[in-house]
Every structure is written in C-alpha cells, then in structure tokens.
Amino acid sequence: MIELAAIFKILGIGVVSHFCSNVLENMGHGGKVMYIKIAGYVACAYISLDAWWDCLRMVARTFGVHV
C-alpha cells in the first residue's frame, strides 16, 4: 500500500504557505512573501527527498540489496 503521509505533509505545507502569503500581502508586507515561499519549497523538497529515499530502500530491499 502506498504511504500517503508525505503527500499530506506537502499538501499541508502548501496550504499554510499560501495562507501566510496572502495574509502578509494583505498586511502590506509583500516583500516578505518571497521568504515564506522559499521556506515552503525547501520544506517540500526535504519531505520529497525523504519519501524518495524510503522508496529507494524499499525497492533495494525487494532485490536483496542493502542501501
């Protein structure tokens, strides 16, 4: 079965990042929106890398290779 935890984490980060960006822009801090988006992208990249690494380990274990 596919583990959906990583997808829901990325979805949550995207929603929170979008909400924070809108709030900051409406408050007049449009220049700081870029930092929120960069932090969101970095967090999503970390979660994606972790999920990819777990998948690689699972495939390697299937073929009897230790990674």
N, C-alpha and C positions, 0 to 999 in steps of 0.2 A: 504494500500500500504506500502511496506517495505521502510523504510528510508535508503537511501544509503550514507548519508553524512559520517557516521562513517567508512564505507568501504573505501571511497575515501580518508579520512584523514589518515587511516592506510596505504593505498597504497602510498600516497604522502610521508609519513614519511619513508617508506621502500625504496623508490626510492632515496630520498635525503640522507638517511643514507648510502646506497650502493655507491652512487656517492662520498660522502665525504670520505668514507673509501678507495675507490680506489685512490682518489687524494692524501690523506695523505700517503698511502702506496707507491705511485709512487714518492712522495717527500722525502721519506726516514724516515718518522715518523711512522713506523709500530707499535710501542708500544702504540701509542695514538688511534689506530683504535678500540681497545677494549672499550675505553670510549665512542666513538661515537656509537658503537653497544649497549652498556648498556643504554645510553640515549634514543636511538631509541626504545629499548624494553620497557623501563619504560613509554615512551610516548604512545606506542601502548597499553600497559596494562591499562593505565589511560583511554584512549578512549574506550577500550573494556568494562571496568568496568562501565563507564558512560552509554554506549549503553545497557549493560545488565540490569542496574538499571532502565533505562527508559522502557525497555521491561517488567520488573517485575511489574512496576507501571501500565502499560497498561493492563496486564493480571489481576492484582488485581482489577483495576477499572471495568473490564468486569464482575467480580464476585461480585462487590459491596463492596470490602474490601479496607480500607484506609491504604496505606503503606507510 
